[in-house]
């Protein structure tokens, strides 16, 4: 069993996941890295290991229950425990519901929900008991601002993030007195592959989210918006939903 804290990060091969792995490696963590992209995952693990952070890459398809179980089993077998569980993997989707039909779209719905919602629930279920036994641990859920604001043409993605937040809030109340911190990180637009379609707009890079995740491991919070000004948009949605309806009509067109 390693003497340093161990963090498991899903979606670790690029974007927010890779930035979080680098941030935590600088803060003294050993890393378990999970993603479908085996090549980039191995490259990142080698980079972190060269810089002195133990890193175990485990190629994982979070749509498959067997892969999720294997991920938990190998992480515990290799390091002896997982101190920090970071649910970062996510898949987006842009299509109006009336335009979805056939098996292809059915698979798309399942893919989004399995990756964004079902996998975090199952992986938490597998790793939480060992945290509770030690009365120590932290779980981070990377949700989204659209887990608060329903966006047209992204209904399935929004549903997955609304659901993830609901699960995280309930879990936080279950374990609040048992030594486990639970935090939701809700990013807005961040420069990653998911926002590549928006061109060269000046979004902040994934490092800003990675820093918020690392801070939340040290000091758990109920929910953090990244950047912070997105909290205002969520507040406006709750206070003036009609204005939000008008503002989002462009998305339908």
N, C-alpha and C positions, 0 to 999 in steps of 0.2 A: 504493500500500500504506500503510495507516494505521500510525502510529507507536506506538499503544497496543495492548495485547493484545486479542485478539478471542475472544469466547466464543460458541459456538452452543448454544442451549438448546431442546430439544424439549418439547412440552407447556407452552409458555411463556405461554399466554393467561390462566392463572388459577392459583390454588393455589400449590404449591411452585415451579412454573416461573416465575410472575410475581414471586413474592417473591425468587427467586434472581436474576432479571434486575435488580430494583431494588437488591439487595445488591451485585451486581457492578458496576453502573453507578456506585455510590458508591466503589468501589475502583478506578476508572479503566479499566474495560473498555469496548470497543465490543461491541455485541450483535447477533447474528443470532437472530431469534425465529421459531420454527416451531410451528405448531399448526393444527388444522383450523378453528378459529373465527376467521375472517378479521376480523370487526369488533372484538372485544376485543383481538386481536393488534395491529391498527392503532392502536387507542386507547393501548395500552401503549407502543408504539414512539414515538408522538407525545409522550407524557408524558416518556419517557426523553430524547428528543431536546431537548425544551424545557429539561430540566435539564442539558444539556451532554454527554450520552452518545450517540454515534452508534449508531443502532438501525435494523436492516433487518428488517422483517416479511416473512416468506415463508409464506403459507398452504400447509400441507402435510398430506396424508393419508398417514400412515406405513404404512397398509395397502397402498399402491400403490408398487411398485418405481420407476415412472417419477417419482413425486413425490419419493422419497428421492434419486434421482440428480439431479433438478432442484435440490433443496435444496443438495446439496453443490456443484454446479456454480455456482449463483448466489452462494453464500457466498464461494467462492474468487475468483470473478470480481469481486465488489464490494470485498472487503477484502484480497485477495491471499493470505490464509492463515487458518487457524483454529488458535488456540493452545490453547483449552480446549473440549472436547466434552462436553456434559452431557446424558446420556440420562435424561430425566425423564418423558417421556410414558408413560402407563400406563392400562389399562382393567381394571376389576375385574369379578368375576362371582360370583354366589351361586346355586348350584343343585346339588343332589345328582346324581351321575353317573347313577343309575338313573332319574332323572326327565328326562333329556335324550334327545330323540329328534327325528327329522325334520330337514329342511334348515335350519330356523331355528336349531336348536341347533348344527348343524354350522357354520353361519356364525358363531355366537357363539364357538365354539372357535377358529376361524380368526382372528377379529377380535382376540381376546385374545392369541393366540400371535404373530400378525403384528405387533401394536403393541408388545407388551411384550418380545419376544425377537428375532424376525426383523429388525425395523427397526433396533434397535441394532447388531446384527451387521453388517448391510449398510452402515449409515452409517459405522460404524467402519472397515470395509474400504475405503470410498471416501476417507476423510479421513486415515487413518493414514499412507499413504505420504509425504505432504507433511510430516507431523510428523517422521517418521523421517529424511527428507532434511535437515531442519534440526537433527535430534537435540534436539528440544525440543517439549514439549507435555504436556497432561494430559487424562485421560479419566475422567469420573465416571459411575458407573452407580447410579441411584437404584433400589435393589431393595426389600426389605421384610423385616421380621422373619419374615413367613410364607415367605420364602425359606429359612428354617431349620426352621420348624415347620409340618408339614402340618395344615391346618385343614379339618375336614369342611365340605362344601357350598361349598368354594372350590378344588376340586382343580385346575382348569385355571389359575386365577390363581396358585396356589402353584407349579404346574409351571413356569409362565413365569418366576417369580422364582427358583426353584431353578436353572433353566437359565441365567438371566442371570448369577447368581453364578458358576456354573461357567465360563461364557465369560469373565467378567471375571478370575477367578483365573488361568485359563490364559493369557489375554492379558498379564496383569501379568508373568508369568514369561517370556513371549516377549520383552518389550520392556524388561525391568528394567535392562539394561546399555546401553540405547540412548537414554537421555535422556527417556523418556516415563513419566510417573506415571499409575498406574491405581488408583482408589479406589472401593470399594463403600460407598454410604451406605444403611443399612437402617433406615428409619423404622418406628416403631410406629404407634399411633393418633395421627393429626395432624388438626386441624380443617380439613378440605377438603371438596369436594363428595363425595368418596368415602366420607366418614364422616357425611354429613348424616343418614342414616337412623338414626343413634344418638342424635339429639336434642341436647340442650344439655350433654352431659357435658363436664367441664373439661379437654379435650385442649389441648395447646400448639398455637399457630398455626404456619403454614408458615414463618414467619421463622426458627424455630429450625433447621429443615433447611437453609434458604438460607445461614445463617451457617456451618453445618458444611460445606456444599459449598464456599463461598468459602475457608474455612480449608484445606480439603483440596487446593484448587488451588495454594495457596502451599506446603503441606507434605503431600504425598501420604502416605496411610496405607493399609494393607491393607483394613480395613473399619471403619466407624464406625456405632455404633447411636445412634439419635436418638429420644427421649432416651436417655441412657446406661444407665438402669436396665433397658432391654430386654435388655441383654446377660445379665442374671441369668436371665431367662425362657429364653433360648436355652441357657444353661448347664444349667438344670434339665431342659429337654427332652432334652439329650444325656446327662445323668447319670441321670435318673429318667423314662424315656419312659413307663412305666406310669402314673405320676402324671399326666403330660400327657394320656394317653388318657382317664383319668377326668375330668380337668378340662374337656375339650373335648366331653364327651358332650352338654352343653346345646345345642351348635351343631347336632347332628343333629336334636334335638327341635324 
